[in-house]
């Protein structure tokens, strides 16, 4: 069995695309996924399956969500190994000053790559920093100058339709949850 996380984009944000986590788990269990767990309300679903084809899993999950909830929700699927690599591959010091910086991971949906996204992502000098990773961008911004951050500009870019954002705490917590019970 392989452990994955499905990261849903755009649910339970600002009163839109409301999905109860119990209903989301039921939907995923109907796909015959095992050990389905959710983490917080933003659409982080950990599950196990013998399937190895992530593109097929993504399509299967997106179809099930559309049929169950009548929303077209982009989904990014990552394996346990990929999540471990994302956490381990963060830039030096990323996540180490939470009192001064906000840290986010922008998960990119294939076929979009960090090389595709970096040229269109702008940063404000002295406020933001963006670093390319494998299938992700690591983005940090100075809390004291957060209103000057360019992170919100990403939301208006066409490429935003092919990504979902998680803060560093969520990213590391989901990664730990994926490893629980795997020994």
C-alpha positions in Angstrom: 0.0 0.0 0.0 1.2 3.5 -0.8 0.5 6.6 1.3 -0.6 9.8 -0.4 -2.1 13.2 0.4 -4.6 14.9 -1.8 -4.5 18.6 -1.4 -7.7 20.2 -2.5 -7.7 23.8 -3.7 -10.3 26.3 -2.8 -12.6 24.5 -0.3 -14.0 26.1 2.8 -12.5 29.5 2.0 -14.6 32.6 2.5 -17.8 30.6 2.7 -17.3 29.1 -0.8 -17.1 25.5 -1.8 -18.1 24.2 1.7 -17.4 20.6 2.3 -17.6 18.9 5.7 -14.6 16.8 6.4 -16.8 13.8 7.3 -18.4 14.0 3.9 -15.0 14.4 2.2 -13.7 11.3 4.0 -16.9 9.4 2.9 -16.3 10.4 -0.7 -12.7 9.2 -0.5 -13.6 6.0 1.2 -16.1 5.3 -1.6 -13.0 5.2 -4.0 -11.9 2.2 -1.9 -9.0 4.1 -0.4 -7.9 2.9 3.0 -7.1 4.7 6.3 -8.6 8.0 5.0 -7.9 10.9 7.4 -8.3 14.6 7.0 -6.3 17.4 8.5 -8.0 20.8 9.2 -10.8 22.2 7.0 -8.7 23.2 4.0 -8.8 19.9 2.2 -5.9 17.8 3.2 -6.8 14.1 2.8 -4.3 11.4 3.7 -5.1 7.9 2.3 -3.6 4.6 1.3 -4.0 2.7 -1.9 -2.1 0.1 -4.0 -2.4 2.5 -7.0 0.9 4.0 -8.0 -0.2 6.2 -10.9 -0.6 9.7 -9.4 -2.1 11.2 -12.6 -4.8 8.5 -12.5 -5.4 9.0 -8.8 -5.7 12.8 -9.3 -8.2 12.3 -12.1 -10.2 9.8 -10.1 -10.4 12.1 -7.1 -11.3 15.2 -9.1 -14.1 13.2 -10.8 -15.4 11.9 -7.5 -15.4 15.4 -5.9 -17.2 16.9 -8.9 -19.8 14.1 -8.8 -20.3 14.2 -5.1 -20.1 17.9 -4.3 -20.8 19.5 -7.7 -17.5 21.5 -7.6 -14.7 21.4 -10.1 -11.8 21.3 -7.6 -8.2 21.1 -8.6 -6.3 18.4 -6.6 -2.6 18.0 -6.1 -1.6 14.5 -5.1 1.8 13.8 -3.4 3.2 10.6 -2.2 4.8 10.1 1.3 8.3 10.1 -0.2 7.5 13.3 -2.2 6.3 15.0 0.9 9.4 13.9 2.9 11.5 15.4 0.1 9.6 18.6 0.0 10.1 19.1 3.7 13.8 18.1 3.6 14.4 20.2 0.5 13.2 23.5 2.0 15.7 26.3 1.8 18.1 26.7 4.7 16.2 28.4 7.6 12.8 28.0 6.0 10.2 27.9 8.8 12.7 28.8 11.5 11.5 32.3 12.4 7.7 32.0 12.7 7.5 35.1 14.9 9.0 37.2 12.0 8.0 35.4 8.8 5.0 33.6 7.3 6.1 30.5 5.4 4.0 28.9 2.6 4.5 26.0 0.2 2.9 26.4 -3.2 2.2 22.9 -4.5 2.2 22.8 -8.3 -0.1 20.5 -10.2 1.5 18.6 -13.1 2.5 19.3 -15.7 3.3 22.8 -14.2 6.8 23.0 -12.8 8.7 25.4 -10.6 10.7 26.5 -13.7 7.4 27.4 -15.4 6.2 29.4 -12.4 9.3 31.2 -11.2 9.5 33.7 -14.1 5.9 35.0 -13.4 6.1 35.1 -9.6 7.2 38.5 -8.4 8.6 39.3 -4.9 8.9 42.5 -3.0 12.6 43.2 -2.1 13.0 43.0 1.7 9.6 41.5 2.2 9.2 38.3 0.1 11.4 35.4 -0.9 10.5 32.7 -3.4 12.6 29.6 -4.0 12.0 26.8 -6.5 11.7 23.2 -5.3 10.7 19.9 -6.8 7.1 20.4 -7.7 6.7 23.3 -5.3 7.7 26.9 -4.6 8.8 27.9 -1.1 7.5 31.4 -0.3 8.2 33.5 2.8 7.2 37.0 3.7 8.0 39.3 6.5 5.0 39.6 8.9 5.7 43.2 9.8 5.4 44.2 6.1 2.9 41.5 5.0 0.6 44.1 3.4 3.4 44.8 0.9 3.9 41.1 0.0 3.4 40.0 -3.6 2.0 36.7 -2.6 -1.6 37.9 -3.3 -0.6 38.7 -6.9 -0.1 35.0 -7.5 -3.8 34.5 -7.0 -4.6 36.6 -10.2 -2.1 34.7 -12.4 -3.5 32.0 -14.8 -1.0 29.5 -13.3 -2.8 29.8 -10.0 -5.4 27.4 -11.3 -2.7 24.8 -11.2 -1.5 25.1 -7.7 -2.6 25.0 -4.1 -1.0 26.8 -1.1 -0.4 25.3 2.3 1.4 27.0 5.2 4.6 25.4 6.5 3.0 24.1 9.7 0.3 22.3 7.7 2.9 20.9 5.3 5.1 19.5 8.1 2.1 18.2 10.1 0.6 16.4 7.1 4.0 14.9 6.3 4.3 13.6 9.9 0.7 12.2 9.8 1.6 10.3 6.6 4.4 8.6 8.4 2.3 7.7 11.5 1.6 4.0 11.7 3.9 3.2 8.8 6.5 1.4 10.8 
